Amino acid sequence: MQTTECPDCVIEVQNLTKVYKMGEIEVHALRGVSFKIFKGEVISIMGPSGSGKSTLMNTLGCLDRPTAGAYFLDGELVSRMNDDQLASVRNRKVGFVFQSFNLLPRMTALANVELPLRYAGQRKGRLDIARQSLEAVGLADRIYHKPTELSGGQQQRVAIARALVNDPAILMADEPTGNLDSKSGKEIMELILRLNQTRGTTIIIVTHDPTVAAQTQRVIRLSDGLLVEESA
């Protein structure tokens, strides 16, 4: 049985490849990518359109499986799991933050943040845990507001609270400042970095913004499915 070579890593990928078949055409989205991410790190993934960064994000987030290679998440070999197993790992170990927030418009901030706890089957204390998560992102006075009653920056804070409510091993943020003005974007990055420092959450940010990438500890750059640079 294949095992991780890095017990201190929250993520280890070994020679990851992903091939999509479109009729008779094969598209090589990832071409033997290998790297490690240690617990508590803040990493950014960059690359032009078609570089493979979305495919890599989907793989790291347990939304898709690689064609070949190994992916260890928090010590578990997830690259060989079936769909049900992947869904279980995803619910337990991955928190997602998206550019478009992805909040349910008819539900309050509190109800939106509580949802992952419902999916995880938690029965006791859900509202209290959701409330504490919103307090952690500075929204104690907005818990009963619906998304339309919140600013873009506040909606992204709700999304971050929702992503963290299950205390995941990693937080994956896909262009988290992309739909925000510069002031709100700066505040969201400050919040993400503060949560990393206070909670120790490993954070992976997919971004095209060099200002965002400059605030992370390492940058993984992809081009044509290859890891072309890994810089501090």
N, C-alpha and C positions, 0 to 999 in steps of 0.2 A: 504493500500500500504506500502510495506516495505521501511524503510528509514535508512540512515546511522546514526550510533550512534556517529560519529566522524566528525564534520564539519571542523576540521583542518587537516583532512587526505586527501591526494591525492588518496590513495588506502586503502580500507578496505575489507578484505575477512572474511566471517563468515561461518565456518563449511563447507568448500569447499570439494566436493568429485567429482571424475571422474572415471567412470567405462567404460572400453572398452570391447566390446563383440567380441570374436574371435571364431566363431562357437558356441559351447556349453560352451566355457570357458570364464569366466569373469576375466578381469585383473583390479585390483583396483589400479589405478595410484596415486590418491590422496584420503586420508582417513580422512576427517574432519579437514582440515587445516584452521586455523584462525590467522590473524595478521593484523597490521596496519602499514602503511608507511606515515609519515608526509611530508608535502610540504617542498621541499628543501633538503631532506635527500639523502644520498648516501648509498645504501644497496647492499650487495652481497648475492647471493643464491648459496649454495654449497650442494653437495651430490654425492654419487657414482652413477655409471651407473645403471639405473633402479630405482632410488630413487624418481622420480616424478618431478625433477626440470625442465625438458623440457616441460612436461605437464603444470606445473605451469606457466612457461614463456609464453607458447602459450595462456593460459587463461588470464594472466595479459595483454598480448599484443592484446587481442581481436581477436585472430586468431581461438579460439575455445571456446565453452561454457562448463561450468561444468555440471555434471549430477545432482547435488544438491548443495544447499548452495547459498550464496549471494556474489556478487562481485560488489563493488561500486568504480567507477573510477571518480575522480574529482566531487563527489557528485551524479553521475548518476548510477542507478542500471543497469549494462550492462549484467548481467548474464542471464537475461530473454529476451534479444533482439534477433530479427531474423538476418539472415545473412546480409541483406542490412543495417540494423541499426548498426550492429557491424562494418561493413566496414566504415560507415560514422564516427563513433567514433574513429576507428583506424586511419583514415586519419587525423582527427582533433587533436587527443590527444596523439598519440603514435609515437615516433620516434625510428627506429630500426637501430642498428649497428651490423653487423655480422662478424664472424671470417674470412670469405672468401670475405669480402668487398661488393660483389654483385653489382659492378658497370657495366654499359653497355659499352663494350669495344670500340665501334665505336663513342661514344659521348665524348665530352670534359668534363672536370671537371665541368665547368659552366653549361653545358646542363644536366649533371647528377643531379646536385644539384637543378636545376630548375624543374625537373620532378614532385616532390610532389606538387608544386604550380599549375602545369597544372592539375593534378588529382583533386586538391581541387577546381578547377574552377576559380582560380584567374586570372584576365586578365591584370591588370595594374601593372607595376613595377616589373614583375617577375625577369627579368635579374638583376635589381639593388639589389633586395632582395637576390638573389642567390649569387651575387658578394660579398655582405656584409657578408653573411654566410661563404664564403670561406676566406674572410679577417679575420674573427674571429678565424679561425683555423690556421692562418699563411700561407695561400696559395695564397696571392694576386698576386704573380708572376707566378702562375701555372694554371690560370683559363682556358686557352685555350689548355692545355695539355690533351692528352687522357690517360687512365689508364696505357697502356703499356709504356708510357713515364714517369711514376711516380714510385717512390720506394714504397715498401710495406707500410711503415709508412705514406707516402704522400697519398696513396690510402685510407688508413683508415681515414685520416683527411678529405678527400673528403666525405667519407661515413658518418662521424660525421656531417659535414656541411649539408649534405642532410637530415640527421635525425632531425636536429635542425631548418631547414628552415621554417617550419610551426609553430615554437614556441610551441612544444607539452607540455602537462602536465607532461609526463614522457619520459625519454630516456631509452630504453632497449638495453643493450649491451650483446651479447652472445659471450663469450670468445673473447673480443675485441683485446687482445694481443696474441692470440693463434698462429697466422701465422707470427708473427714478431720476429726479433732478440731481444735480451735483451735490447739493447740501444733504439730501436724504440718502444718497448713495454713500457719502462719507460717513454718515451716522450708522448706516447698516454695516459697513465694513468695521467700524469701531466696535459695534456690538458683537459681531462675529468673532473678532479677535479677543474681545474681553471674555466672551463665553469660553473660548479655547483656554484662556489663561486661568479662569476660575473653575472650570469643570474638567479640563483636560481632554475635551472631545477632539478627536482627529477630524480635520476639516479638509475637504477637497473642493476646490473652486475651479469650475470650467469658465474661462473668460477670454475675451479678445482685448480687454482693456489693460494696457501695460501698467497703469496706475494701480489697479487692483492687484495685479501679479506682483508688483514691487513690494507689496505689504505682506506677502507670504514668505515662508522660510525657504522654499525651493520651487523651481519652475520646471515642469516636464513639458518639453516641446515636441510635437508630432509633425511629421510631414510625409505625405503619401503612405501612411500606415506604419511608418518607422519612428522610433524614438531617436530624434536627431540631437537633442541636447537635454541635459539634466543639470541645472545650475542653481547655486545658492544665491 
